[in-house]
């Protein structure tokens, strides 16, 4: 793929991903202001959503089909570029979705006795989480683009799935530490 076409495709991907994430987060903020969503209901719904995504991913297997044309174009390009690593990555992604749905169901069960609805949370904390979420999405996409787009041969991407999962775990741990620090410094006092 030519560099100009690739850059245009990646730009559209970033815009679409940020737009979708932004709309979902704003819709969530509006929803928690309108209704009294409890933690247990939120985690249960999130668990169902993630479980359905994981199951759908296992059913789709190696398909690159998507409702959003730019994501289908990206999937076709990355499948061609990554080869067998793409299939491994998709399988791991679906496994993680199922595991995270289990964690969400556990959280739902754990928060059954909590009566405070979501709107009792400080707005500054919700804004902070929005910024962190968008930053993580963009940073992870940029690392991914750099690794995949700069490689010229398939053997350069061998082990990419394992490497990206390790990077995701480290990034996730750092994010948890930052959020924990933010809660202690700004929310609890």
TAPE-V402096 format. One record per residue. SS is DSSP state (2 for helix, 1 for strand, 0 for the rest). PSI is psi in whole degrees, -180 to 180 (999 if undefined). NEAR is the number of other ideal C-beta (glycine too) atoms within 12 Angstrom. Layout:
ss=(SS	SS)
psi=(PSI	PSI)
near=(NEAR	NEAR)
This chain:
ss=(0	0	2	2	2	2	2	2	2	2	2	2	2	2	2	2	2	2	2	2	2	2	2	2	2	2	2	2	2	2	2	2	2	2	0	0	0	1	2	2	2	2	2	2	2	2	2	2	2	2	2	2	2	2	2	2	2	2	2	2	0	0	0	0	0	0	0	0	2	2	2	2	2	2	2	2	2	2	2	2	2	2	0	2	2	2	2	2	2	2	2	2	2	2	2	2	2	2	2	2	2	2	2	2	2	2	2	2	2	2	0	0	0	0	0	0	1	2	2	2	0	0	2	2	2	2	2	2	2	2	2	2	2	2	2	2	2	2	2	2	2	2	2	2	2	2	2	2	2	2	0	0	0	2	2	2	2	0	0	2	2	2	2	2	2	2	2	2	2	2	2	2	2	2	2	2	2	2	2	2	2	2	2	2	2	2	2	0	0)
psi=(137	152	-41	-42	-42	-45	-41	-43	-45	-37	-44	-38	-44	-46	-48	-44	-45	-39	-46	-47	-44	-45	-43	-42	-42	-42	-39	-45	-44	-44	-42	-20	-33	-45	165	79	130	155	-44	-41	-40	-50	-36	-47	-41	-40	-43	-45	-46	-38	-44	-40	-43	-46	-44	-39	-40	-35	-42	-29	-115	14	144	6	143	152	-29	117	-39	-35	-32	-42	-44	-43	-41	-46	-48	-34	-42	-42	-43	-27	-128	-27	-31	-44	-41	-45	-43	-42	-45	-39	-43	-37	-45	-38	-43	-43	-46	-33	-39	-41	-40	-40	-40	-44	-41	-44	-40	-33	15	-34	-4	120	-13	127	171	-32	-3	-8	141	133	-32	-36	-40	-40	-42	-44	-37	-48	-44	-44	-47	-38	-44	-43	-48	-42	-45	-38	-41	-41	-43	-48	-45	-46	-48	-47	-27	-14	143	-21	153	-34	-22	-23	7	130	8	-39	-46	-44	-44	-34	-40	-42	-41	-40	-43	-45	-39	-43	-44	-39	-43	-42	-44	-45	-42	-44	-44	-44	-45	-42	-43	-31	-44	-37	999)
near=(18	10	11	10	14	21	15	18	28	28	19	22	33	27	20	25	28	23	18	22	26	21	16	20	23	20	14	26	24	16	19	25	18	13	15	16	26	23	27	25	24	27	28	24	23	28	29	22	21	29	27	19	24	27	18	21	28	20	14	20	16	21	17	22	18	20	11	18	16	23	22	21	24	33	30	21	26	35	26	19	28	33	22	20	29	29	23	24	32	29	22	26	26	27	23	25	27	25	19	25	28	21	19	30	24	18	24	26	18	16	24	16	11	20	12	16	20	30	22	18	23	17	17	15	23	25	19	23	28	23	21	28	26	25	21	26	28	22	20	25	27	20	21	31	25	15	24	35	27	16	22	10	11	18	13	18	29	16	19	29	29	16	22	29	23	15	21	24	16	16	22	19	14	18	24	16	15	21	24	16	16	23	20	13	14	18	20	11	8)
